């Protein structure tokens, strides 16, 4: 599950979009992955995310494992038509047992897979300071929804306020220098 988790934490895509991701949706030439967003309309709206260096590496590591789906699992025991040792796409619930085992092994409690989407949003906002970019990456139609995902901490506010203070101090110093130069020109 590690590649699936890293992909979701990096891109912020919804679990079902990642589980159903096919190689046909990955356009290396254009450098994008196209999804259908969660929507009330049948099929959803088209949502595109760029393929970054990290995503390219994640995808390269999955190449050749399955002819259609990007993220798959190896069957551990014969079950119905599924054969032990073969790769299959995840069904709606195939991932849950491994996810719970991973959380338990790491000693993590009260963490949903969907929280990875919040993590991606928060990291993007901290890195860019641009809510509009985060909104586009997540495929939200409104910044209000994005604000529910991108969590701003006290340290983020402190860093922003200190940056604003440095900017203000630099602007005031420039204005003072300009006034001094204007005074010299007059004299």
N, C-alpha and C positions, 0 to 999 in steps of 0.2 A: 504493500500500500504506500510505501514511502514516495515513489514517483508521483502518484496521484495526489497525495497530501501536499507535496512541494509545489506541484502545478497549481493546485487550488489556492495555496497560500501566496503564491507569486502573482497569479492572474486575478484572483478574487471571483472567479466564475463559480456558478452554483454547482453543487454536487452532481445533479443529474446532467448538466451540460458536459461536465468532465467525464462522467461514466459513459455517456453516449457519444463522446467525441470520436469521429471517424477520420481516417486519413484523407478522405475526400474534402473535409472541412479545412484542412491545413494547406494553405497556399504559400509554399516557400518562395516562389517567384515574386509575389506581391508582398511577402513578409507579414501575412496576417492569418488569423484563424477566425472563421465566421461561425457564429452560433445563432440560434433562435432564442430570444429572451423569453422569460416567463411573462406571459401576457394572457389577457382574457380572449384575445383573438386566436382563432385556430392557427397553430404553427408558430405563433409569436412573431415578434418583429426581429429583423436581422440586426445582429450586434457583432461588431468586429473588434478584435483586440490585436495589437501588434505582436509579432514574434520577436522577442528580445533575445539577447545572447543566452541568458539562462534558460529561457523556454526552448530555444533551439537545441541546447544540450539535453534537456529533459526529453524532448521529442526524439532526438537521435538515439538515446538509450532505449527507447521503446520500439524503434523501427525494426521490423522483421519478426516481431513476436506474434503478431496477429495480422491477417490480411486486410481486415476492415476496421476494427476498433483500435484506438491508441492505448487505452488503459484496460488491461485484462488481468485475470488471475489464473493460476495453475490449480486445476481440480485436485483435491487431496484424496478423494475416494470416488469409486464408481457410484453414480446416482442417476437413475433414469437413463437418459441418452448420453449423459456426460461421463467421460472416462478419465480415470486417475492419470495425472501427468500431462493432460492436454490443456491448452489455454482456451479460455472462454471469456466473453464480455461479462461484466458485472450485471447482475439483475438489480432490481430496485433495492433488495435487501442483502445481497451476497457480501457486501463490504462490512456490514454491521458487527459481525462476530470478531473479525480481525481488528476493527477500530476499537471495540471495547477492550480487547486483549492488550492492544498497544497502550491505551490510556491507563489501564490497570498496571501494566509493567512499569510505566513511567510515574506512577503514583499521582496521576492527574484525575481530579474529580470535577464534576459539573462543567464539562466542556463538550459542546456539540460540534459536529463536523461543520455546521454552518458558521461557527465562530471563526473558522479560517478565513471566511469572506470578510468578517470584521477586522481581522488581523491585517489582511491585505490592504483594506481601505485605510486603516490607521497608519500603516507604514508608508503608503503612497502620499497621504496628506502630510506626514512629517517630513518626507523627503522633498516634496515639491511646494508645500504650502498652498497648493492650488486645488480648491474644492471642485472646480469645474472639470479638471482633468480626472479626478477621482470619480466624479459622477459619470463621465464618459466611459471610463474603464469598467465600472460596475454595471453600466447599462441602465442607470436609473433615469427616470423621466423628470425628476425634480431634485433640487439640491436639498430639500427638506428630508427626503428619504436617505440621501447620502450622509447627512449629518447624524442619522441614527447609526450608521455604520462606522464612520471615521471618528474615532474617539480622541478628543483633545485633552491632554493631561496638563497638570500645573506646570511641569517642566517645559511643555510645548509653549504655553502662554508666556513663561518667563523668557525663553529664548526669543520669541517674537517681540516681546516688549524691549528686551535688550538690543535687538537688531534695530528696532525703531528708534531707540535712544541714540544708538551710534549714527544712524542715518540723520537724525535731527541735529546732532552735534556737528556732523560733517557739513550739513547744509548751512548751519549758523556760522561756522568758520568760513565757509566760502562767501557767504553774504557779507561778513565783516571784512574779509580781504577785498571784496569788490568795492565796499564803501571807502576803504582806505585808499584804493587806487583812484576812485572818483575824486576824492579830496585832493590827492596829489595832482591830478589833471587840472583842477581848478586853480591851485596855488601856482 
